[in-house]
Amino acid sequence: MRIGDEQLVQALGPWRNTDASLSAALARAVREALLDGRVRAGSELPAERRLAAALGVSRGTVTAALDRLRDAGWVRTRHGSASRVQLPSAAAERIAPLSATGEAGPLVDLRRAVPAAPQELYLEATRRAVEWAGPLLAEHGEPGPGIAELRSAIAARYSREGTATRPEQILVTSGARSALTLLAAHFRPRVAVVEIPTFFDALQALRAPGTRLVGCQVTTEGWDLDQLRDAFAAARGHLAYLVPDFHNPTGALMPPHTRRTVTQLAAEHQVTLVVDETMRDLDLRDQPEPAPRLRGALLIGSTSKSIWGGLRIGWIRASASLIRELRDHPLAGPLSAAPMQQLVAAELLADLEPVLGRRRHELRQQRDHLGNLLADDGRWDFTLPSGGLALWLRLTTALADTVVERAGRNGVALAAGPRFAADATLIHHLRVPYTPPRHVLDQIAAVLDGAP
């Protein structure tokens, strides 16, 4: 199958909007179009001269881009034939960890919605990190705010998305939970606003210092504004922890008017706003577009969902003055990330789109597949999320704990709603990740079908 000049130009979109060289940007655009399904694997590309004319670049730029793609296995060229795009072996790597497919034992364990590592890219990044590790190994290795390479890479990602950031505004931690733990220890809030439901690790991090948690309801349809107002008023002068981007576990995306309301409430009640963006990269809409960030918020990020949970890298984005205070906190050292892992993360973050493009494409297909399997069943209802890693089911005929117990006896471990609730409510809710491949999703649907 041959793809026409104009058809390819449309599929690539505004590929020049990048700080990279033209050839690197073009190669990246071809990869993303292939992973996103805008270009089919096996398609024959136009001749270099024609493609250069259609794109308005030199033939040398096209040649260099194709060389990059060919070296990485994204393009195959036979002597005397046209070049064809293809998925390299690395792009066929799994998303679900072995534990979530039943390959690591008798149980399909979905109590955590996490991806496996992109093995080939991860190992290649590790090899590059080792090659560049000499100067790092010559240093003292004591904890600090993060190695310069990683802080710069993180700051650059924020800046590319419209949030101008300098490296000194970044503090690297050993994961998002460590970032929240450090912030909670620094501010020592007596009251904290949390969503109900929310990520269970965050609840543990906030409860540790004895903070009273005030909840506001979130459903797959969005945030309850009246409860938000009441919660912020109750937490006056203290802290709020929110997940506005593909909320965990509901998958909800906070709309612009709610974001404006939250910003106003934080200012009115002098509440320190902490926003967890761990899920932000997992935008499964047909045309992913970063949502506007909440103004004045302290931002938490992580590689756990976009790359791998075993890469223990998280960070805080805040003012340079607050970062200086945080780096001097007694917990900053114990919660810091290992220097070599930081170097690996810096290598991966330098070109993360190939990983994200593939994951978005596969997760979108798996979300739709599981959604179709569970649709039109009176025992539950749900809204197909626009991002994230799981469906949030509201059960209509049974308690979640009952369904979880029965599923466990049939080889599938799930997490019930009360685990995500600060007040132990949500007894009729269930989180069902769609990270496993289709045949495992079929098994999960069959187990749920056998539930009461």
DAVEN-V249478 format. One record per residue. N is the residue number from 1. RES is the residue in one small letter. SS is DSSP state (2 for helix, 1 for strand, 0 for the rest). D_FIRST is the distance of its C-alpha to the first C-alpha in whole Angstrom. Layout:
((N/RES/SS/D_FIRST) (N/RES/SS/D_FIRST))
This chain:
((1/m/0/0) (2/r/1/4) (3/i/0/7) (4/g/0/10) (5/d/2/13) (6/e/2/15) (7/q/2/13) (8/l/2/13) (9/v/2/16) (10/q/2/17) (11/a/2/15) (12/l/2/17) (13/g/0/21) (14/p/0/24) (15/w/0/23) (16/r/0/26) (17/n/0/29) (18/t/0/30) (19/d/0/33) (20/a/0/30) (21/s/0/29) (22/l/2/27) (23/s/2/24) (24/a/2/25) (25/a/2/25) (26/l/2/21) (27/a/2/20) (28/r/2/22) (29/a/2/20) (30/v/2/16) (31/r/2/18) (32/e/2/19) (33/a/2/16) (34/l/2/14) (35/l/2/17) (36/d/0/18) (37/g/0/15) (38/r/0/14) (39/v/0/11) (40/r/0/9) (41/a/0/9) (42/g/0/7) (43/s/0/5) (44/e/1/6) (45/l/0/9) (46/p/0/11) (47/a/0/14) (48/e/2/17) (49/r/2/19) (50/r/2/17) (51/l/2/16) (52/a/2/20) (53/a/2/21) (54/a/2/19) (55/l/2/21) (56/g/0/24) (57/v/0/25) (58/s/0/25) (59/r/2/23) (60/g/2/25) (61/t/2/24) (62/v/2/20) (63/t/2/21) (64/a/2/24) (65/a/2/21) (66/l/2/18) (67/d/2/21) (68/r/2/22) (69/l/2/19) (70/r/2/19) (71/d/2/22) (72/a/0/22) (73/g/0/19) (74/w/0/16) (75/v/1/14) (76/r/1/14) (77/t/1/15) (78/r/0/16) (79/h/0/18) (80/g/0/17) (81/s/0/13) (82/a/0/11) (83/s/1/12) (84/r/1/9) (85/v/1/11) (86/q/0/12) (87/l/0/15) (88/p/0/18) (89/s/2/21) (90/a/2/23) (91/a/2/21) (92/a/2/21) (93/e/0/25) (94/r/0/27) (95/i/0/28) (96/a/1/31) (97/p/0/34) (98/l/2/36) (99/s/2/39) (100/a/2/36) (101/t/0/35) (102/g/0/38) (103/e/0/37) (104/a/0/40) (105/g/0/42) (106/p/0/43) (107/l/0/42) (108/v/1/39) (109/d/1/41) (110/l/0/39) (111/r/0/43) (112/r/0/41) (113/a/0/37) (114/v/0/36) (115/p/1/33) (116/a/0/33) (117/a/0/33) (118/p/0/29) (119/q/2/31) (120/e/2/29) (121/l/2/29) (122/y/2/32) (123/l/2/34) (124/e/2/32) (125/a/2/34) (126/t/2/37) (127/r/2/37) (128/r/2/37) (129/a/2/40) (130/v/2/42) (131/e/2/41) (132/w/0/42) (133/a/0/45) (134/g/2/48) (135/p/2/49) (136/l/2/49) (137/l/2/51) (138/a/0/54) (139/e/0/54) (140/h/0/57) (141/g/0/54) (142/e/0/56) (143/p/0/54) (144/g/0/54) (145/p/0/51) (146/g/0/48) (147/i/0/47) (148/a/2/46) (149/e/2/43) (150/l/2/42) (151/r/2/44) (152/s/2/42) (153/a/2/39) (154/i/2/40) (155/a/2/41) (156/a/2/38) (157/r/2/36) (158/y/2/39) (159/s/2/39) (160/r/2/35) (161/e/0/36) (162/g/0/39) (163/t/0/42) (164/a/0/43) (165/t/0/44) (166/r/0/46) (167/p/2/46) (168/e/2/50) (169/q/2/49) (170/i/1/47) (171/l/1/49) (172/v/1/47) (173/t/1/48) (174/s/0/47) (175/g/0/45) (176/a/2/45) (177/r/2/48) (178/s/2/50) (179/a/2/49) (180/l/2/50) (181/t/2/53) (182/l/2/54) (183/l/2/54) (184/a/2/56) (185/a/2/59) (186/h/2/59) (187/f/2/60) (188/r/0/61) (189/p/0/61) (190/r/0/63) (191/v/1/61) (192/a/1/57) (193/v/1/55) (194/v/1/52) (195/e/1/49) (196/i/1/50) (197/p/0/48) (198/t/0/47) (199/f/0/45) (200/f/2/48) (201/d/2/48) (202/a/2/49) (203/l/2/52) (204/q/2/54) (205/a/2/53) (206/l/2/55) (207/r/2/58) (208/a/0/59) (209/p/0/61) (210/g/0/63) (211/t/0/61) (212/r/1/61) (213/l/1/58) (214/v/1/58) (215/g/1/55) (216/c/1/52) (217/q/1/50) (218/v/1/46) (219/t/1/44) (220/t/0/41) (221/e/0/42) (222/g/1/43) (223/w/1/47) (224/d/0/50) (225/l/2/51) (226/d/2/55) (227/q/2/55) (228/l/2/53) (229/r/2/56) (230/d/2/59) (231/a/2/57) (232/f/2/57) (233/a/2/61) (234/a/2/62) (235/a/0/60) (236/r/0/62) (237/g/0/62) (238/h/0/60) (239/l/1/56) (240/a/1/53) (241/y/1/50) (242/l/1/47) (243/v/0/43) (244/p/0/42) (245/d/0/38) (246/f/0/37) (247/h/0/40) (248/n/0/41) (249/p/0/41) (250/t/0/40) (251/g/0/37) (252/a/0/39) (253/l/0/38) (254/m/0/41) (255/p/0/41) (256/p/2/42) (257/h/2/45) (258/t/2/46) (259/r/2/45) (260/r/2/48) (261/t/2/50) (262/v/2/50) (263/t/2/51) (264/q/2/54) (265/l/2/55) (266/a/2/55) (267/a/2/57) (268/e/2/59) (269/h/0/60) (270/q/0/60) (271/v/0/57) (272/t/1/55) (273/l/1/52) (274/v/1/50) (275/v/1/46) (276/d/1/44) (277/e/0/40) (278/t/0/39) (279/m/0/36) (280/r/0/35) (281/d/0/32) (282/l/0/31) (283/d/1/30) (284/l/0/27) (285/r/0/27) (286/d/0/23) (287/q/0/25) (288/p/0/27) (289/e/0/30) (290/p/0/33) (291/a/0/36) (292/p/0/39) (293/r/0/42) (294/l/0/45) (295/r/0/48) (296/g/0/50) (297/a/0/49) (298/l/1/49) (299/l/1/45) (300/i/1/45) (301/g/1/41) (302/s/1/40) (303/t/0/37) (304/s/0/38) (305/k/0/35) (306/s/0/32) (307/i/0/33) (308/w/0/35) (309/g/0/39) (310/g/0/40) (311/l/0/40) (312/r/0/43) (313/i/0/42) (314/g/1/43) (315/w/1/45) (316/i/1/47) (317/r/1/46) (318/a/0/50) (319/s/0/52) (320/a/2/53) (321/s/2/57) (322/l/2/56) (323/i/2/54) (324/r/2/57) (325/e/2/59) (326/l/2/56) (327/r/2/56) (328/d/0/60) (329/h/0/60) (330/p/2/61) (331/l/2/58) (332/a/2/56) (333/g/2/56) (334/p/2/56) (335/l/0/53) (336/s/0/51) (337/a/0/48) (338/a/0/48) (339/p/2/47) (340/m/2/45) (341/q/2/43) (342/q/2/43) (343/l/2/41) (344/v/2/39) (345/a/2/38) (346/a/2/38) (347/e/2/35) (348/l/2/33) (349/l/2/34) (350/a/0/33) (351/d/0/29) (352/l/0/29) (353/e/2/26) (354/p/2/23) (355/v/2/26) (356/l/2/26) (357/g/2/23) (358/r/2/22) (359/r/2/25) (360/r/2/25) (361/h/2/21) (362/e/2/23) (363/l/2/26) (364/r/2/25) (365/q/2/23) (366/q/2/26) (367/r/2/28) (368/d/2/27) (369/h/2/27) (370/l/2/31) (371/g/2/31) (372/n/2/30) (373/l/2/32) (374/l/2/35) (375/a/0/35) (376/d/0/38) (377/d/0/40) (378/g/0/44) (379/r/0/45) (380/w/1/43) (381/d/1/41) (382/f/0/39) (383/t/0/37) (384/l/0/33) (385/p/0/33) (386/s/0/31) (387/g/1/32) (388/g/0/33) (389/l/0/33) (390/a/1/35) (391/l/1/36) (392/w/1/40) (393/l/1/41) (394/r/1/44) (395/l/1/46) (396/t/0/48) (397/t/0/50) (398/a/0/51) (399/l/0/51) (400/a/2/49) (401/d/2/51) (402/t/2/51) (403/v/2/48) (404/v/2/47) (405/e/2/50) (406/r/2/48) (407/a/2/45) (408/g/2/47) (409/r/2/48) (410/n/0/45) (411/g/0/43) (412/v/1/42) (413/a/1/43) (414/l/0/43) (415/a/1/45) (416/a/1/47) (417/g/2/48) (418/p/2/51) (419/r/2/50) (420/f/2/48) (421/a/0/51) (422/a/0/54) (423/d/0/57) (424/a/0/55) (425/t/0/54) (426/l/0/51) (427/i/0/52) (428/h/0/49) (429/h/1/46) (430/l/1/44) (431/r/1/41) (432/v/1/38) (433/p/1/35) (434/y/0/32) (435/t/0/31) (436/p/0/31) (437/p/0/28) (438/r/2/27) (439/h/2/29) (440/v/2/32) (441/l/2/32) (442/d/2/32) (443/q/2/35) (444/i/2/36) (445/a/2/36) (446/a/2/38) (447/v/2/41) (448/l/2/41) (449/d/2/41) (450/g/0/44) (451/a/0/46) (452/p/0/49))
